[in-house]
Amino acid sequence: MTEPINKSMDRDDLVTPEGAEFVRRLSDLSEELEAKRLPVTSWYGGLPRPPLEFSVGGMHRFARRLLGRDKGVGSVAMVNRGAEAYEPVPGIANDDRHPWFLYWEAYWTLMRGPKLSAGARVLDAGGTASLFSCCLASQGAETHSVDLNKTLVAAGEKTARAMNWNLHSYSMDMQSLDFEDGFFDHAYSICVFEHLDAGLRQRALREIARVLKPGGVLSLTFDYGAPGVTLAGSGRNYDDQNLLRDATDVERHFFGCDAFEPVGNAEFVDNGQRYLLWPEDPEKQYSFGAVFLRKKS
């Protein structure tokens, strides 16, 4: 029986021999970047806190930290990840900033998606300065990462220079990519599409399809089963049309895009596992999911 690849997240995937080896390699990369003090975002999208210094700027940062207004990993994030029920995966360094679900997203998209040849040109849509973007570049892929946040773009460029990677970061809108048709071999997007409303989601999919070569694969992950979404620019949203609550929603939003066809199983598989807690109502649990879409010829 063929393994389903379009499915919801499973922690057990990371404790297989293959998964454990992937965790080791990605954790080593994370530790190397941290040792070099290079800016990599947390799972909440925040850059590392700069070291405190005796200056006006340093005192402002210290005050923001005391007030809980910086982008460190705070109490809300710890509840969101599962609170006391959270169970780390062995071998992950800096688990507070990069919990195991981020490792699962990287593992599943890279190990079940297309095998990247040396020098493959790939798009990372919305992952600038992330550990995943660094992982792509560390494998020798010509990586182009886009994000609206110019601070993250500058951080991505700093890391690229320090690591001598073929990694390029841009401030760019996913629905209007400044790349020519068929520019990329493959594309990735890690936990970004749930932050787009239904209309923008479809426009972004079609735009990514435009810049992919025929047969190129978009590997993406998303919040799955959550009672609401956090839309970019407008905050919490509970409109049914924007939610990814079940397999039917996933298939409608992703498999229904006429520019793509699913790779592997055409019906999304929900394993029933729920690992995360909705911050406003921790009684409600959700998970992540992954799908693989091939650009139609």
LINRAHU-V453209 format. One record per helix or strand of 2 or more residues. SS is the DSSP state (H for helix, E for strand). FROM is the first residue (numbers start at 1). TO is the last residue. If there is no record, write none. Layout:
BEGIN
ss & from & to
SS & FROM & TO
SS & FROM & TO
END
This chain:
BEGIN
ss & from & to
E & 7 & 8
H & 11 & 15
H & 17 & 35
H & 56 & 66
H & 75 & 80
H & 83 & 85
H & 100 & 112
E & 121 & 125
H & 131 & 138
E & 142 & 147
H & 150 & 163
E & 167 & 171
E & 186 & 189
H & 193 & 195
H & 198 & 211
E & 217 & 224
E & 229 & 231
E & 235 & 237
H & 240 & 242
H & 247 & 255
E & 260 & 262
E & 276 & 278
E & 281 & 295
END
